[in-house]
């Protein structure tokens, strides 16, 4: 089976955030998450499904496409992912939920221009995965996502092509995203936030004040 993995959402911090999330701004805006997160995708999705073919696509928002730091981060992301195709755009002045679905839609359109993929992964590029996703053990007809803690899970979604098309094309600003999936019988939660999947900056934030190399070494050991 030919499968597309599409990175979605912002790769930089969109707006001013509280002091407790300054680490998120630092790690997002300097792009330090790119390599370890992609490595975890390869290890726990691509490498455990050797009978399938995977292609990467990048569909992400940035603060300013012409910013020197942004250019550095997007080039780095392209070099590390070696995607079939990619699209980076400035943030849209729309709701967070709508921008998230739009990022998925743009990425899916990008992929389908190249190939009619049978299965689709949508995933935030700033999350680490620690649990294998074995394609042979999933229900092909369901939409999978991680569970949520503060809100419905939005780190990763994976589904067959027909569900992916419905997921991003249904009318309405929020329909299709996370908790807004109307047919709950299609939905299955697999990865547990904080245990199997989590934002990069959250995992080692207590140690960020010490040694970044130590942190990266611990991340590589864990994934």
N, C-alpha and C positions, 0 to 999 in steps of 0.2 A: 504494500500500500504506500502511496506517495502522500507525504504529510507536510503541511506548512506550519512552521512556528513563527508567529508574528508578534513582535514586541509592540506594546501599546502604551499610551499615556505619556506623561511628561518625563523628561530626563533631567529637568532642572526645577527648582522651586518657583512656583508661579507667583506667589504673593508673600507679603510680610507674615511671618509666623511667630508664635510665642517663643520665649527664651528656652523652654524645655525642648523645642524642636530645632534649635540652632545646629545641632549635630546633623540633622537631616539635610538642612540647607548646605552645610559644608560638604557632606558626602555626595549629595546630588550634584551640586554645582561644580565640583572638581572632577566628577566622573570616576571617582575611585571604585565605585561599585561595579563598573562595567565588566572587568575581567572575571572576578570571582563569581558573579551571578551567572554569567554565560557559561563558565566552567561547570557550575552546578546543573545547568540545563542539559549540557552535553552528557554529564555523568549519569543523571537520573531520568533522562528522557531518551536521548539519542542512542547512547551506548548500550542501554538495556533492551533495545528494540532493533536488533541487528537485521531482522528480516524485513524492515521497512526503510524507506528512503525519506530523509528529512531535508527540507530547504528552509533557510532563515529569510525573513523579511523584517524590515524595520519601519514602523509607522508611529512616529513620536513627535510630541510638541516640545518646543524650546522657547526660551524667553525672547531672544533676539537672534535670528538666523545669521545676522552679520557680525555678532559679537565675537571678538577674538577667542575668548575662552570657549564659547559655544562651538565655534569652528573646530577647535582642538578636540573637544569631546565627541563631536559627531564623526570626525575623521578617525578618531580612536575606536569608536564603536563600529564603524564600517570595517576597519582593519581587523578587529577581533572577531566579528561575526562573519565576515566574508559573505554578506547576504546576496541573494539572487537579485534583489532590488530593494530600494529604500526610499523613504519620504520623510523629511523633517520640515515642520512648519512652525510658524509663530503661534502662540496660544490664541485661540478664538475667544471672543468676549461672549461666551455662552456658559450655561451652567456646567458644573463639574461632571454631572452624570451624562449630559448631552455630549460634552467634549470627549468623554471616555468612549461612548458608543461610536462617535464620529471617527475617532482614531482607529477603532476596530474595523469600521466600514471601509475607510481609506486603505487600511492594510490588506483587507480581504480582496478589494478590487485590484490592488497592486499584484497580489499573488495570482488571482484568476486570469489576469492578462497574460501570464506566463504558462500556466498549467491548470488543468482541472483537478485540483487536489481532492482526495477522498476524505481527508480528515484534517482538522484545523486546531491548532493551539493558539490562544491569545494569552500573552503573559507580560506582566510588568517587568522591565529590564532591571529593576532595582530590588528584586527579591531573590533570596537564596532558597534552593530546594534541597532537602536532605533525604527524601523518600523516593524510591523508584516508582515510576509510572509505567506499568507493563501493559502495552496496548492489547495483548492477547487476553487479558483478564478483565477488560472493561466491557460494559454493555454499550454496543455501538450506537444504540438509539437514544442514549441519554446525554444530557448536558452536564458536564462535571465542573465543579469549582472547589476552591478551598472553603472551609467554614469561616465564619466571622466571629469577632469578639465584640467590638464596639458597634459594628454594623455588618451587613451582609458581606460575605467574602468577595473580594475583587482583585486578588492577586493573580489568579490564573483561571482560565476557562478552556475546556477542550470538548470537541463535539464533531459529528460528521458534517460533511459539506452542506447538506440540506438544512440542518439545524443552524449552522453558522449563517447561512443566507437569511433565514428567518430571524435570527438573533439580532442582526444589525439592520435589517430592512423594515421592520415593523414600524408603523407610524407612531408618532408621539415622542416627546423629548426623552422620557426616562425608560420607555418600554424596551425590554431586551437586556437591560443591565442588571446584573446581580440580583437583588431582591425583587426586581420588577419583572422577572420572568413570570408570565401569566399562568402557564401550565406547569404547576408545581410537580406533576407526575413525571415530567421530563428531567427534573433537577436531582442531582446526586452530589453530595459533598464528600470529598475524599481526603485531601490534605488538611491537616489541622494547623491553624495559624499559631505560630509560636513554638511548634514542635516539629512539623514537617516542612513548613514554609514560613518565611517571615521577611520583613523588610531588612535590607542589608544593615542599615545604620542602627537598628534596634538591637541586633544580636550581640554587639560588642561595645555598646555605647559607654558602659561603665569603665572600660579600659582605654577609651580613646584619649584620655588625659595622659596616658603613659607612653606607649610605644606602638606606632602604627604597624611596624614590621611584625611585632609580636601578634597583633590582632590578625593580620593577614595569614600568618602561619597557623593560627588557631582555626581560622575559617577553612583553610585548605585541609586541615586535619579532619574537621567535622564533616565537610562535604565529600 
